[in-house]
């Protein structure tokens, strides 16, 4: 499919349109040899609440952003290299259906499709692009992956000590290693996680102890173990910039027309 589309005028036209929709201030997506495989709207689980996001699957990257004007204008462009991505299906639970985790080296999160068919299509196309890239490059799949954050509403008390209740004054914090919601007293330290940031990030005391002794494994990031409360120290820094950037965005969103995703199979007429 990629070989059929790579030099087509339709592919170049579609990519140019995506660039135009994001505006000239963001990273250009039109590079030689790049193919737009598909696009569509998914519901992304953000820290505070679910939000509609426009996703674009290229053969080498996954791009998503906020919908300002549907099909015309997007902002907050995020780019994930597919070589560093892996997927994990989420079992249906209540109203949360047709979901999966997008796990990468610098950002991980959960998304939900409108139907089971759309979920299957998205996952199949993304996994095909990932496998093709890994075969072509000869690289091993990424292992040092970023955790999927537990949503704020899923934790009324600290997931580390299981004692501290969250209030307006007792803030929630996310451990950047395991993704759990913890209190300030259980996240007193920072640790350098190079794939996520060039500066030390807040981690829970349990993960800090594991990282400091070299016993932390990457699977803790995907399936964090139950931790016990470590000895607390004064909080080093309440850096508000650590908050999930998408929760700092303007809460006003335009109504999004939910449409079925489009995947391009080499039909230049699309």
C-alpha positions as MATLAB code, in Angstrom:
seq = 'XXXXXXXXXXXXXXXXXXXXXXXXXXXXXXXXXXXXXXXXXXXXXXXXXXXXXXXXXXXXXXXXXXXXXXXXXXXXXXXXXXXXXXXXXXXXXXXXXXXXXXXXXXXXXXXXXXXXXXXXXXXXXXXXXXXXXXXXXXXXXXXXXXXXXXXXXXXXXXXXXXXXXXXXXXXXXXXXXXXXXXXXXXXXXXXXXXXXXXXXXXXXXXXXXXXXXXXXXXXXXXXXXXXXXXXXXXXXXXXXXXXXXXXXXXXXXXXXXXXXXXXXXXXXXX';
ca = [
       0.000    0.000    0.000;
       2.757    2.461    0.967;
       4.619    1.765   -2.268;
       1.480    2.484   -4.279;
       0.830    5.778   -2.523;
       4.279    7.228   -1.941;
       4.613    9.053   -5.262;
       0.934    9.713   -5.933;
      -0.391   13.238   -6.317;
      -3.328   12.358   -4.082;
      -1.002   11.455   -1.203;
       0.986   14.675   -1.602;
      -2.227   16.685   -1.758;
      -3.608   15.076    1.407;
      -0.410   15.690    3.377;
      -0.263   19.307    2.197;
      -3.831   19.772    3.437;
      -2.944   18.382    6.877;
       0.019   20.773    7.065;
      -2.258   23.645    6.137;
      -4.800   22.682    8.800;
      -2.123   22.736   11.516;
      -0.742   26.066   10.319;
       2.790   27.064    9.439;
       4.023   27.285   13.039;
       4.175   23.523   13.547;
       6.575   20.898   12.210;
       5.977   20.258    8.532;
       4.684   16.786    7.748;
       5.500   16.879    4.032;
       8.826   15.046    3.777;
      10.031   12.902    0.855;
       8.750    9.343    0.962;
       6.097    9.897    3.629;
       2.647    8.377    3.132;
      -0.613    9.319    4.850;
      -2.213    5.972    5.646;
      -5.393    7.138    7.355;
      -7.123    9.740    9.506;
     -10.061   10.109   11.849;
     -11.394   11.292   15.201;
     -10.723    9.326   18.388;
     -11.641   10.043   21.991;
      -8.455   10.542   23.982;
      -8.481    9.995   27.735;
      -6.844   13.114   29.140;
      -6.013   13.719   32.771;
      -9.238   15.576   33.597;
     -11.754   14.174   31.114;
     -12.097   12.495   27.691;
     -11.578   14.794   24.689;
     -12.040   14.386   20.930;
      -8.778   14.540   19.002;
      -8.000   14.341   15.294;
      -5.489   11.580   14.491;
      -3.403   11.150   11.355;
      -1.605    7.865   10.719;
       1.422    8.159    8.470;
       3.589    5.189    7.553;
       6.297    6.364    9.983;
       4.598    8.636   12.535;
       1.309    9.082   14.384;
       0.113   12.691   14.612;
      -2.769   14.102   16.631;
      -4.090   17.486   17.642;
      -6.983   19.528   18.972;
      -9.916   20.124   16.667;
     -10.530   23.861   16.267;
     -12.622   23.700   13.088;
     -13.382   20.191   11.865;
     -11.458   19.289    8.693;
     -10.140   22.861    8.495;
      -8.061   23.826   11.522;
      -6.162   21.934   14.239;
      -3.667   22.969   16.914;
      -1.506   21.431   19.649;
       0.263   19.128   17.211;
       1.827   16.007   18.743;
       4.054   13.595   16.803;
       4.910   10.042   17.881;
       7.508    8.087   15.843;
       5.921    4.705   15.165;
       9.151    2.805   15.763;
       8.761    3.810   19.421;
       5.066    2.872   19.695;
       3.257   -0.258   20.757;
      -0.453   -0.908   21.289;
      -2.372   -2.672   24.037;
      -6.082   -3.446   23.796;
      -8.383   -2.355   26.638;
     -11.260   -4.573   27.700;
     -14.726   -3.016   27.460;
     -16.067   -1.766   30.779;
     -19.375    0.055   31.179;
     -19.569    3.005   28.806;
     -15.871    2.791   28.017;
     -15.785    0.544   24.971;
     -13.590   -0.005   21.908;
     -10.432    1.317   23.515;
      -6.711    0.668   23.403;
      -3.516    2.141   24.792;
      -0.982    3.935   22.626;
       2.305    3.448   24.465;
       5.508    5.188   23.399;
       8.864    6.260   24.793;
       7.847    9.847   25.585;
       4.028    9.872   25.847;
       1.388    7.199   26.449;
      -2.393    7.392   26.685;
      -5.685    5.601   26.054;
      -8.015    6.231   23.119;
     -11.496    5.020   22.224;
     -13.135    4.505   18.834;
     -16.842    4.827   18.105;
     -17.262    1.158   17.165;
     -15.489   -2.162   17.515;
     -14.906   -2.210   13.745;
     -13.163    1.163   13.854;
     -11.003   -0.006   16.764;
      -9.997   -3.090   14.787;
      -9.166   -1.013   11.704;
      -7.083    1.514   13.619;
      -5.123   -1.112   15.521;
      -4.518   -3.239   12.434;
      -3.233   -0.312   10.361;
      -1.030    1.065   13.144;
       0.467   -2.343   13.933;
       1.128   -2.975   10.226;
       2.998    0.327    9.925;
       5.021   -0.450   13.062;
       5.982   -3.950   11.909;
       6.924   -2.719    8.420;
       9.164   -0.006    9.907;
      10.901   -2.389   12.292;
      11.526   -4.922    9.526;
      12.875   -2.232    7.216;
      15.112   -0.579    9.806;
      16.256   -3.746   11.554;
      15.810   -2.042   14.924;
      14.457   -3.800   17.972;
      11.087   -2.631   19.329;
      11.326    0.109   21.959;
      11.333   -1.128   25.559;
      11.842    1.998   27.696;
       8.226    3.106   27.480;
       6.287    5.908   29.148;
       3.383    4.878   31.429;
      -0.260    5.557   30.726;
      -1.459    7.958   33.413;
      -4.316    6.898   35.658;
      -7.100    9.521   35.185;
      -7.652   11.862   38.131;
     -11.242   10.725   38.610;
     -10.120    7.127   39.125;
      -8.246    7.968   42.315;
      -9.899    9.615   45.318;
      -6.997    8.617   47.572;
      -3.264    8.209   47.049;
      -2.484    4.988   45.165;
       0.825    4.660   47.019;
      -0.076    4.998   50.714;
      -3.832    4.393   50.246;
      -4.450    6.835   53.100;
      -4.175   10.418   51.901;
      -7.490   11.678   50.474;
      -7.332   14.229   47.680;
      -8.945   17.624   48.229;
      -8.652   21.100   46.750;
      -5.600   21.673   48.945;
      -4.206   18.130   48.834;
      -3.347   17.935   45.143;
      -3.035   14.902   42.934;
       0.342   14.163   41.354;
       1.293   11.597   38.728;
       4.389    9.464   39.004;
       6.214    9.731   35.674;
       7.544    6.192   35.999;
       4.430    4.141   36.876;
       1.619    6.609   36.021;
      -0.215    6.216   39.332;
      -1.944    9.098   41.138;
      -0.097    9.869   44.370;
      -0.062   12.513   47.092;
       2.697   15.041   47.658;
       4.159   13.162   50.611;
       4.479   10.014   48.491;
       6.193   11.816   45.604;
       8.893   13.829   47.285;
      11.681   13.101   44.825;
      12.595   13.451   41.174;
      14.524   11.167   38.850;
      15.993   11.602   35.382;
      13.960    9.643   32.793;
      15.846   10.489   29.562;
      13.200    9.266   27.116;
      10.613   11.600   28.646;
      12.592   14.742   29.485;
      16.057   16.230   29.762;
      15.301   17.290   33.350;
      14.435   15.185   36.409;
      10.732   14.393   36.747;
       8.478   13.725   39.731;
       8.260   10.051   40.660;
       6.594    8.292   43.552;
       8.832    7.251   46.425;
       8.406    3.567   45.596;
       9.594    4.032   42.001;
      12.426    6.295   43.169;
      13.682    3.586   45.491;
      13.509    1.020   42.679;
      15.190    3.321   40.157;
      17.914    4.287   42.613;
      18.800    0.646   43.274;
      18.544   -0.326   39.608;
      15.722   -2.790   40.199;
      12.965   -1.064   38.243;
      11.851   -2.881   35.123;
      10.067   -1.376   32.121;
       7.013   -3.544   32.707;
       6.399   -1.534   35.884;
       5.515    1.358   33.591;
       2.785   -0.616   31.845;
       1.602   -2.730   34.793;
       2.742   -0.882   37.938;
       3.150   -2.975   41.077;
       1.351   -2.101   44.271;
       3.808    0.034   46.255;
       4.238    0.728   49.914;
       4.702    4.215   51.315;
       8.362    5.156   51.584;
       9.742    7.501   54.197;
       8.577   10.993   53.307;
      10.765   14.034   52.785;
       9.860   17.694   52.215;
       8.526   18.241   48.691;
      11.317   19.554   46.537;
       9.272   21.452   43.998;
       5.634   21.975   43.006;
       6.381   22.610   39.353;
       3.040   23.266   37.643;
       4.718   22.719   34.258;
       4.756   19.014   35.120;
       0.988   18.865   34.654;
      -0.214   17.162   31.493;
       0.024   19.869   28.828;
      -3.383   19.008   27.426;
      -5.021   19.804   30.768;
      -3.576   23.302   30.616;
      -5.351   23.998   27.341;
      -8.366   26.204   26.761;
     -11.373   24.147   27.798;
     -13.541   25.647   25.054;
     -13.895   23.178   22.198;
     -15.934   23.297   19.041;
     -18.529   20.632   18.420;
     -16.899   17.778   16.571;
     -18.667   15.958   13.808;
     -17.901   12.301   14.455;
     -17.123   10.621   11.162;
     -15.830    7.196   10.295;
     -12.055    7.028    9.876;
     -10.650    7.033    6.369;
      -7.832    4.683    5.395;
      -6.195    5.136    2.008;
      -5.599    1.911    0.134;
      -3.962    3.292   -2.973;
      -7.081    4.806   -4.532;
      -5.830    8.115   -5.944;
      -9.372    9.242   -6.420;
      -9.906    9.626   -2.669;
];
